[in-house]
Amino acid sequence: MSRKKPQTPRSRVRASLRQLWLRSRERAAAIKAESNTCEECNRKGSVAKGREIKIEVHHRDGSGLDEIVDKVYEKLLCNPDRLQVLCKDCHKKITAQEGKC
């Protein structure tokens, strides 16, 4: 009987990346640069009850989120067969030799 290898769900990776984006300085700077105002219709963002207007940030060139998630799986959340368990000192030594993290 073969056991299924553990894998972090794509939905969890996407949610984590989304939270990173929502809290990013780059996103906040874009909103601040436009004074919390929609560039299309010039409506100002508001949290007033009954008159909420949410301001969002759109990637003009596309976010590339699917490609980023694919890369996370390829490089970071790879098959456990491609991982090596090391102590901190050995990890640091091997990393320095390879010039990688």
Secondary structure, 3 states (H helix, E strand, C coil): CCCCCCCCCHHHHHHHHHHHHHCCHHHHHHHHHCCCECCCCCCECECCCCCCECCCCCCCCCCCHHHHHHHHHHHHCCCHHHCCCCCHHHHHHHHHHHCCC
